[in-house]
Amino acid sequence: MSTTQSERLRELLEPLVTSQGLDLEEIAVDSVGRKRVLRVVVDSDSGADLDAIADVSRALSARLDETNAMGDAAYDLEVGTPGAERLLTEHRHFVRAVDRLVKFQLAEDGELVARILDVDEEGLDVEVPGVKGRKATTRRLGFPEIARARVQVEFNRKDKKDMTEEEEA
C-alpha cells in the first residue's frame, strides 16, 4: 500500500496518462501560499505536443475531481513536459536523448560532456568532442558508471544537413 500522497496520486493517475500514449515522469505536490499546486510531468518517445498536454490535463482534472484525491482544499493542476535540461534517470530517457549533448557525472572518473550516439540495455556509446582542433572520440559508458546525467542546451549546434553541406564544399 502506498504511503505518500505523491505515490497515491501516481497510482491513480499513471494508468490514465498511459492510456493517452504518454509516460508519467514526475508528480509533485507543493504549497504556494495558501494554495497547493499539483505538478504533473509527462513525456513520450516522440515528445508531447500542446494538444496532447491539453487532452491529458483535462482527463487528469476530471479524474481528480471525481475521486476527490486532492481533498476539499483549493489546488492548481499544472501539466507539462520535462524541459530542455532534463535529468536522465530512466533507460527510456537515455533513448530519447540520442544525438543530444549530455553532461555526465561519473561514479569514479569525474565529469564528461558527450553526445549520446546509441543506447542498449547495458549502457551507451557517446562521442566526446575534440579539444583544440582534435577529432572527436567515441567512448562506451555502462549505466553503473553514470552517477548523474543531464541534457545540455545547445544554442549554436549545426544540424546534420548543415554539417554535410560543409563537408561537401
N, C-alpha and C positions, 0 to 999 in steps of 0.2 A: 504494500500500500504506500502511496506517495505521501511525503511528509510536508513539503513546502508548497506554497501557493503556486510558484512557478512550475513545479513538477505536475501539480494537479491540472493547471491550465494547459501544459504541454499534452498531457493525456487526453484532454478534452478537445483541443484544437488541432493537433497534428493530423489526425485522420481527415479532417475537413480540408486542411491545407494540401495534403497529399492528393485528395480527390480532385483538386483544382490543377494538378500537374506540377506542383511546386514542392520544395523541401522546406520544412520549418527549421531555420538555422538557429534562432535565438528567441527567447521570451524573457522580458524583464518587467517587473512592476516597480515603479519609482514614485516617490511622493514629491510633488511640486506644489509648494504652498499647502493649500487645503485640499487640493485635488490629487488624485492618483493618475498615473499615466501607465497604460499597458502598451509596451513597445514589442511589436512582433516583427521579426526579420525573416524574410522568405527569399528563396532563390531557386534557380533551376539550371540545368546544363546549358540551356540556350538563353539564360537570363530571364528576368521578369519585367515585362513592359508595363506601362501605366494602366492599360486595360486589365491585365492580369492582377495587378495590385488592387485596383478598384473592385474587381469581382471578388477577390478573396477577402478584402476588407469588409464588404457588405455581408458576405457569408459568415465571417467571424463575429461581426457585430450582432447579427441575428442569433447565432448560437449562444453568445454570451448573454444576450437579453432573455432568451428562453430558459436558460439554465440558472440565471442569477449567480453565475460563478464569481463575479466581481463584487457581489453583495449589493447593498442598497446605496452606498455612498457614491457620489459622482466620480467618474473617471473619464479619461480621454483614451481612445484607441488610436495608436499610430502604427501603420503597417508600411514597411519599406524594405529595401534591399541592403546588402551588407556594406556597400560603399566602396570607394576606389582603393583604399589602403587596407583591405580586409586581412584579418588574421587567418592563416590557413591551419585548420585543426583536424579536418577530416580528409580521408582519401579523395572524396569527390571534389573537395576544394582545390587540391593539387591538380586534379584532372582539368578542372575549369580554368586553372591558371597556366595551362600550357601556352607557351610563347609570350608569357609575361615576365617582367623583371621582378625578382623576389629577393628580399633581404633575409638571409638565414642566420639564426643564432645557433651555432653548432654546439653539441653537447661537450666536445673536448677541444675543438680547433678554433675557437673564436667566432668571427663573423665572416660571412661570404655574401656577396651580391652577385647573382647569376640569373640567367634566363632559363626557365624550365623548357626542355625540349621534348621530354617523353616521361610518362608515369606508368609504372606497373605495380603489382601487389607488394613488392619488396622495397621499392624506392623510386628514385627519379634520376634522369640524366639531365644535366644542366650545362649551359655554356657560360663560361666565365669570361667576361670581356677582357680583351688585351689592354695592357697598360703601356703608355708611351710608345705607340706605334707597333706593338707586338700583336700577333694574331690571337684571336680568342681561342680558348682551350675548352675541351669538354671534361666533365667530371661526373662520377657516379656518387650519389648520396643515398644511403639506406635510411629508411624512416627512423630507426633508432638513433642515428647520428644527429637528427634535427631536433633541437630543443624548442625553437620558435621559428615561424616563417610568416612574413608579411609582404603582400604585394606592394610594389613601389609604383608611384605615379611617374609616368614619363611624358614630359611636355614636348621634347624635341625628337622623338623617335621617328625614324623614317619607316614607312611601311614596306613590305616585301616588294611591291611593284616599283617603288622609287629606287630601292637598292638594286634591283635587276636592271633597270634603265641605266643607272650609273655604271654598272659593271660592263654593259654593252658599249658604252661611249668610249 
